[in-house]
Amino acid sequence: MNPIEKYNTRVDQSNSMLCIGLDSDIKYIPRQFRDDPFPQFAFNRWVIEETHHYVSAYKPNIAYYEARGDRGIAELKMTLDYLQERHPQILTICDAKRADVGTINMAYIEAIYEWFGFDAVTIHPYLGKQAVQPFLDRADKTPIIICRTSSPGSKDFQDMVVDGRPLWQHVAEQVCSDWNGNANCMMVVGATYPPDVQQVRQLTGDMTILVPSVTTQGSTLKKIVEGGITAEKRGLIINSSRSIIFSDNPNGSAKRLRDEINQFR
């Protein structure tokens, strides 16, 4: 079972397209976890056990672990080991935004796929297909290519018009038509652009779209789901991070967002 099949199976089993970002910034995790010998892992384990019933994917941003040096890296590894042991049916995404050339990519792959054990990793497309080819070649894993982001500076390049269309549309089309030979690619489209989620869906068929930084947003969430859902009522990984993991009740917050997403499926 490749990661896309794994995710789709989990969506059906849990009736959920929710992904939780384990962005466990040491500065914000509650005091009772910061006093633990392994604070990020202890916090992650608690969040996972509070939320896993309502979740089809977990997505740690590697920066929050790298910032703590060898301690953070060790605790991210502990988190992945815990997920593989206790909840192996849930997709794991490394939010690392990698891509380079030659042996550098092979080192990234060795670290992220083999040592950590992630199912998927976010990838920059800017260096072109040759640079990301080692990730594309791993049919047993999933590269998630950044297409359209929510960051304020996204317009600097992503909105540049090339042959009458914004650059991000060319990225979506290129990934779908040329990069996805192993049918293992996904794409990132930011939550602040619901019409663009719909446009990417039209350009890429049934390819799964990761939508980061979603909270319970009413009409915005409705537009994202209705514009991005596939005929099979899947095709979206809707991610929320801090609004769930740092809430007073992660269990309730995860359930509410899962249920709100499902209203529009």
CORLINKA-V653586 format. One record per run of one state. SS is the DSSP state (H for helix, E for strand, C for the rest). FROM is the first residue (numbers start at 1). TO is the last residue. If there is no record, write none. Layout:
[[SS,FROM,TO] [SS,FROM,TO]]
//
This chain:
[[C,1,2] [H,3,14] [C,15,17] [E,18,20] [C,21,30] [H,31,34] [C,35,38] [H,39,54] [C,55,56] [E,57,61] [C,62,62] [H,63,66] [C,67,68] [H,69,86] [C,87,90] [E,91,98] [C,99,101] [H,102,116] [C,117,119] [E,120,123] [C,124,128] [H,129,137] [C,138,141] [E,142,148] [C,149,151] [H,152,156] [C,157,160] [E,161,162] [C,163,164] [E,165,166] [H,167,179] [C,180,185] [E,186,189] [C,190,193] [H,194,204] [C,205,208] [E,209,211] [C,212,218] [H,219,228] [C,229,235] [E,236,240] [C,241,241] [H,242,245] [C,246,249] [H,250,263] [C,264,265]]
//
